[in-house]
């Protein structure tokens, strides 16, 4: 399971839309969609990472575990 799929699972578990996640971290909903489809891997600033943790209701450690998979996908 890739990092985007894990983010999607966390998002859906909380009944959040891609737009809600995108707005919370300052990216477009298309960017979140691209992550979830495995087109790109998330590249976030520290502030965006904190915001993503907050909206997905997870700790930094959980998020790092989610986003540090060794996928062979492109970087956004």
N, CA, C and O of each residue as an XYZ file, in Angstrom:
304
protein
N       0.853     -1.178      0.000
C       0.000      0.000      0.000
C       0.894      1.234      0.000
O       1.789      1.363      0.835
N       0.647      2.130     -0.934
C       1.441      3.340     -1.050
C       1.013      4.426     -0.084
O      -0.032      4.329      0.560
N       1.833      5.460      0.007
C       1.541      6.554      0.939
C       0.233      7.253      0.597
O      -0.525      7.613      1.498
N      -0.045      7.451     -0.683
C      -1.288      8.106     -1.082
C      -2.512      7.300     -0.702
O      -3.524      7.856     -0.277
N      -2.419      5.994     -0.855
C      -3.538      5.129     -0.493
C      -3.786      5.167      1.013
O      -4.932      5.149      1.462
N      -2.704      5.219      1.788
C      -2.850      5.301      3.239
C      -3.470      6.635      3.649
O      -4.320      6.677      4.538
N      -3.049      7.722      3.006
C      -3.647      9.032      3.288
C      -5.128      9.002      2.926
O      -5.964      9.526      3.662
N      -5.447      8.388      1.794
C      -6.849      8.287      1.378
C      -7.659      7.501      2.414
O      -8.778      7.890      2.747
N      -7.106      6.410      2.921
C      -7.820      5.618      3.921
C      -8.073      6.418      5.194
O      -9.163      6.349      5.760
N      -7.078      7.175      5.648
C      -7.258      8.019      6.828
C      -8.326      9.076      6.558
O      -9.188      9.325      7.401
N      -8.266      9.691      5.384
C      -9.224     10.740      5.013
C     -10.642     10.184      4.976
O     -11.565     10.781      5.531
N     -10.810      9.052      4.326
C     -12.144      8.462      4.205
C     -12.681      7.989      5.551
O     -13.880      8.085      5.814
N     -11.797      7.480      6.398
C     -12.205      7.045      7.734
C     -12.830      8.204      8.513
O     -13.734      8.001      9.323
N     -12.337      9.422      8.259
C     -12.852     10.613      8.937
C     -13.954     11.310      8.136
O     -14.419     12.384      8.515
N     -14.365     10.692      7.029
C     -15.400     11.276      6.160
C     -15.045     12.673      5.677
O     -15.890     13.568      5.650
N     -13.786     12.849      5.296
C     -13.313     14.126      4.758
C     -13.225     14.035      3.245
O     -12.969     12.968      2.685
N     -13.441     15.163      2.595
C     -13.263     15.219      1.154
C     -11.816     15.584      0.832
O     -11.078     16.079      1.684
N     -11.431     15.327     -0.413
C     -10.104     15.750     -0.856
C      -9.976     17.261     -0.736
O      -8.910     17.768     -0.388
N     -11.043     17.977     -1.019
C     -11.025     19.439     -0.945
C     -10.787     19.915      0.488
O     -10.039     20.869      0.705
N     -11.412     19.264      1.462
C     -11.208     19.648      2.859
C      -9.749     19.451      3.275
O      -9.168     20.308      3.941
N      -9.171     18.336      2.886
C      -7.759     18.082      3.195
C      -6.886     19.103      2.477
O      -5.970     19.672      3.072
N      -7.166     19.332      1.219
C      -6.382     20.285      0.426
C      -6.432     21.688      1.033
O      -5.400     22.346      1.165
N      -7.614     22.138      1.398
C      -7.763     23.473      1.983
C      -7.007     23.588      3.301
O      -6.439     24.637      3.605
N      -7.001     22.523      4.073
C      -6.334     22.537      5.375
C      -4.820     22.667      5.247
O      -4.163     23.225      6.127
N      -4.269     22.153      4.151
C      -2.799     22.165      4.019
C      -2.299     23.106      2.930
O      -1.095     23.213      2.699
N      -3.229     23.787      2.263
C      -2.811     24.797      1.295
C      -2.367     24.256     -0.053
O      -1.466     24.810     -0.683
N      -2.993     23.182     -0.494
C      -2.743     22.654     -1.838
C      -4.086     22.526     -2.545
O      -5.129     22.789     -1.946
N      -4.071     22.130     -3.795
C      -5.322     21.944     -4.525
C      -5.872     20.542     -4.274
O      -5.141     19.629     -3.889
N      -7.167     20.396     -4.498
C      -7.757     19.066     -4.359
C      -7.203     18.126     -5.421
O      -7.164     16.914     -5.211
N      -6.777     18.664     -6.553
C      -6.150     17.831     -7.584
C      -4.828     17.255     -7.081
O      -4.480     16.122     -7.411
N      -4.094     18.029     -6.285
C      -2.851     17.531     -5.704
C      -3.124     16.350     -4.781
O      -2.433     15.334     -4.851
N      -4.129     16.478     -3.918
C      -4.491     15.377     -3.017
C      -4.918     14.161     -3.843
O      -4.546     13.030     -3.528
N      -5.694     14.398     -4.893
C      -6.116     13.313     -5.774
C      -4.902     12.626     -6.398
O      -4.850     11.398     -6.467
N      -3.932     13.411     -6.851
C      -2.722     12.840     -7.452
C      -1.958     11.981     -6.448
O      -1.426     10.932     -6.812
N      -1.897     12.412     -5.192
C      -1.244     11.599     -4.158
C      -1.974     10.277     -4.002
O      -1.363      9.209     -3.977
N      -3.296     10.371     -3.898
C      -4.096      9.176     -3.638
C      -4.057      8.190     -4.794
O      -4.185      6.983     -4.586
N      -3.884      8.691     -6.007
C      -3.795      7.817     -7.172
C      -2.381      7.298     -7.391
O      -2.153      6.480     -8.282
N      -1.433      7.763     -6.594
C      -0.049      7.326     -6.724
C       0.701      8.015     -7.842
O       1.783      7.572     -8.226
N       0.141      9.097     -8.373
C       0.810      9.838     -9.443
C       2.013     10.593     -8.884
O       3.072     10.642     -9.510
N       1.841     11.180     -7.701
C       2.912     11.896     -7.009
C       2.914     11.504     -5.546
O       1.893     11.079     -5.006
N       4.072     11.649     -4.904
C       4.182     11.464     -3.465
C       4.128     12.849     -2.817
O       4.591     13.824     -3.410
N       3.572     12.945     -1.619
C       3.500     14.238     -0.944
C       4.886     14.807     -0.634
O       5.778     14.102     -0.163
N       5.036     16.086     -0.908
C       6.216     16.855     -0.488
C       5.664     18.060      0.251
O       5.119     18.977     -0.363
N       5.802     18.059      1.558
C       5.155     19.062      2.382
C       6.157     19.846      3.205
O       7.206     19.328      3.589
N       5.823     21.107      3.473
C       6.605     21.907      4.404
C       6.295     21.416      5.816
O       5.327     20.681      6.009
N       7.092     21.806      6.799
C       6.763     21.427      8.178
C       5.363     21.908      8.599
O       4.636     21.177      9.272
N       4.991     23.115      8.209
C       3.663     23.635      8.562
C       2.561     22.816      7.896
O       1.531     22.549      8.516
N       2.764     22.416      6.642
C       1.775     21.599      5.946
C       1.687     20.207      6.579
O       0.603     19.633      6.684
N       2.817     19.680      6.991
C       2.838     18.372      7.637
C       2.038     18.408      8.936
O       1.256     17.500      9.218
N       2.238     19.457      9.721
C       1.483     19.615     10.956
C      -0.015     19.731     10.662
O      -0.834     19.111     11.340
N      -0.368     20.526      9.651
C      -1.775     20.688      9.285
C      -2.377     19.360      8.822
O      -3.526     19.056      9.141
N      -1.604     18.569      8.070
C      -2.093     17.266      7.614
C      -2.322     16.340      8.809
O      -3.323     15.625      8.860
N      -1.400     16.353      9.763
C      -1.584     15.556     10.981
C      -2.866     15.964     11.699
O      -3.633     15.119     12.159
N      -3.082     17.265     11.785
C      -4.262     17.748     12.500
C      -5.547     17.335     11.801
O      -6.470     16.844     12.453
N      -5.627     17.525     10.490
C      -6.877     17.212      9.793
C      -7.124     15.706      9.722
O      -8.275     15.269      9.720
N      -6.058     14.911      9.664
C      -6.220     13.459      9.607
C      -6.249     12.836     11.003
O      -6.385     11.622     11.153
N      -6.116     13.699     12.030
C      -6.200     13.246     13.414
C      -5.200     12.132     13.699
O      -5.539     11.091     14.262
N      -3.953     12.384     13.292
C      -2.900     11.403     13.536
C      -1.662     12.126     14.057
O      -1.516     13.337     13.888
N      -0.786     11.374     14.683
C       0.457     11.946     15.195
C       1.474     12.077     14.061
O       1.320     11.491     12.989
N       2.505     12.853     14.328
C       3.587     12.985     13.343
C       4.216     11.622     13.084
O       4.552     11.302     11.944
N       4.376     10.826     14.119
C       4.964      9.498     13.960
C       4.108      8.629     13.045
O       4.631      7.913     12.190
N       2.784      8.695     13.230
C       1.888      7.930     12.362
C       1.972      8.429     10.927
O       1.983      7.633      9.988
N       2.030      9.740     10.756
C       2.104     10.304      9.412
C       3.418      9.942      8.739
O       3.435      9.615      7.552
N       4.507      9.995      9.474
C       5.806      9.625      8.905
C       5.785      8.167      8.482
O       6.323      7.820      7.431
N       5.172      7.312      9.285
C       5.053      5.903      8.913
C       4.207      5.752      7.664
O       4.478      4.887      6.831
N       3.182      6.588      7.524
C       2.296      6.533      6.360
C       3.009      7.012      5.114
O       2.851      6.413      4.050
N       3.798      8.087      5.217
C       4.351      8.713      4.016
C       5.792      8.318      3.708
O       6.376      8.857      2.768
N       6.386      7.395      4.466
C       7.773      7.044      4.206
C       7.924      5.708      3.504
O       9.005      5.120      3.519
N       6.849      5.220      2.886
C       6.938      3.999      2.090
C       7.965      4.190      0.973
O       8.248      5.315      0.561
N       8.502      3.109      0.505
C       9.490      3.183     -0.566
C       8.847      2.923     -1.911
O       9.178      1.957     -2.598
N       7.905      3.815     -2.285
C       7.242      3.728     -3.582
C       8.205      4.156     -4.672
O       9.193      4.840     -4.405
N       7.922      3.758     -5.884
C       8.730      4.182     -7.017
C       7.966      5.198     -7.854
O       8.124      5.247     -9.074
N       7.133      6.015     -7.196
C       6.351      7.008     -7.918
C       7.086      8.324     -7.970
O       8.048      8.544     -7.235
N       6.628      9.194     -8.840
C       7.238     10.502     -9.033
C       6.977     11.401     -7.834
O       6.069     11.151     -7.041
N       7.774     12.439     -7.712
C       7.649     13.419     -6.637
C       6.967     14.661     -7.182
O       7.304     15.133     -8.268
N       5.983     15.208     -6.412
C       5.316     16.433     -6.866
C       6.071     17.642     -6.401
O       5.667     18.769     -6.683
